[in-house]
Amino acid sequence: MLVVEDILRDRGSRYAVSGGPVADRAAAGAFLAALKTRKRFAKATHNSWAVLFSNPEDAAQPEPVKADDGEAGAGAIILQELQAAGLHDHIVVVSRWFGGVHLGGDRFRHVRTAVRLYLARRNGLS
């Protein structure tokens, strides 16, 4: 599990990004449960995530899986970045702690930035 904390701050909101390999939905659920054993992540306002499975024909994994966790559209953005990177069987979670000010469309830019930072770290580029 790679966890990169406090990567971005905007108007009081704070972001972190996490990820790791997963083989199926059960493994994705176990990853999220393990992440939330860290008190800080359990208290995050949103833990949005996505997984692009390598075998979509498999009945247990019929399609990419994503969840916004209350941050509407965040899971789709994470999924887009995973597709662009060609990263399969790997969950990426963007966590946000709400700072009291709504970010509007900027929140989508922040989710994209967080995923790209994760991908760069995972590939040893930063």
Secondary structure, DSSP 4 states (H G I P E B T S, - for coil): -EEEEEEEEETTEEEEEEEEE-SSHHHHHHHHHHHTTSHHHHT-SEEEEEE--S-TTSTTS-S-EEE-TTSTTHHHHHHHHHHHHT--SEEEEEEEE--SS--TTHHHHHHHHHHHHHHHHHTT--
